Structures are given as structure tokens and as C-alpha cells.
Amino acid sequence: MPEALSERVMNALKADPRTVDLRALAPHFYSLSERILELFEEEDMVDVLSDTFKKRATGIADHAHNPRGAVGEGVEFLRGLDETERQLFRAAHDRAKEMRIWSGEAKRK
């Protein structure tokens, strides 16, 4: 297994996936994981990675809905996200921004 998917990393993800800097492990962590899982049947790893994504996605959504989500301490948060999570953040942040604009326009009508 690649170091990014080692037993040590899996144990850290089991303990608290929100504290692991996935980008430092592999910029495309989930893509790497997907490729490895195509080669090896690792049911435990599938469970850990699914749980990791779900738990981290809630934090990503929280930061994305904050109008200042990508500034201040948000910058530090973004540094630990892999590319898949960054795309999720961008999409959620853009939708939240569009919603604020729309609701402001709707209130004026």
C-alpha cells in the first residue's frame, strides 16, 4: 500500500478524520484510494474512507457557507483538503454565495 493509505493513516482516520491533512498525504487522496481499491478488496478501508469523506464533508459545508470561508482561518482549513474536497468546497461556497445574492434580490422585490 502507498504510505497515504498505510495502517497508520487508516488508524488516524478512524480516530478523527477531520484532523488528518489529506493534501500532505496525497493531493489526490480520494482518487488514489479509488485506484487502490480497484486493485485490492479492502472492505475495512472502504468503510474508513466512506466515513472519512462523510465526516469531513460536514466541516467543508460549514466552512463553505461562511461568507469568509476561504479567508482568515479558513485558509488553513483549505490547505488540508485534497482536490476532491476542494472541488466540493468551491461548489458549496459558490452556491451559498449565489443564494445570498438571490435572497437579497428577492427581499427587494
N, C-alpha and C positions, 0 to 999 in steps of 0.2 A: 504494500500500500504506500502511496505517497505520504510524505510527512504531514501534509494538510489533513489527511484522513486517518492518522495514526490513532492507536488506542488512547494515547494521552489526550489528543484533541477531542476524541469522542467522549471521554470522561469529563472533560471541561464543559463540553456542550450539554451533557446530561446534567451537570451541576447547575449551571446558569448560562444558557446560550447568549444572553444579552451582554455578557462581559467579555466575550471572545472577539478579538479583532480578526474577522474573516479575511479582510483585504490583505493583512500581513501574511496570512497563511497561503492565500492564493487569490489574486484579483478576480478570478472567475471561479470562485469556490463551488457554487452550485452546479456550474457546467462541468467542472472536473468531477464532482461527485456523481453526476448523472452518467458520465462516461465510464467511471469505475464500476458503477452499479450495473451497467450493461454487460460488463465482463464477469463480474462476480456476484453470486447470490448472497447478499449480506442483509438479511431481514432486520437484524438489530440496527444496522447502520441506517436503513430506510426509515425506521421508527425514530431514531435520534435526529436525522436530518429533517424529517417532516415536522417533528416537534420544534426543532430549532427555528425553522422558517416561520411557523405559526407564531411562536413567541416573539421573535424579532420583528415580524410584520406589524404587530400591535404598537411597538415602540416607533417604528418607521411611520406609521399612520399618525401617531400623536405628534411627532416632530413635523410631519408634512402639513398638518392642519394648523400649525402655529405660523402666523404670518411672517415671523422672523425665524422660521425653521432652519434656514441654511446660513444664518449668521450667528455670531457670538459662540455660545457653547454648542450650537447646532453644527458648526464646522467640525468640531472634534467628533461629534456623533457620526457625521458623514464619512469621516476618514476610515472608520472601521467597517463600512459596508462594502460588500462585494458588488460587482457590476449589476447583477440581477436585482439586488436590494436598492442600488442607486436608481435604477430604472423605475422601480416601484415607488421610491420616494418622489422622483420627478413627476411621475404621473399623478400621484395623490396630491402633491403640492400644487401642481398646475390646476387640477380640478377644484381644489379648495379655493384657490385664488379666483378662478372663474366664477365660483359660487358666491364669493364675497362681492364681486363686481356685479353679478346678476341681481343679488338680493338688494344691493344699494340702488340699482336702477329700478327694481320692482317697487321699492319703497317710495321713490319719487313719483311714480305714476298714479 
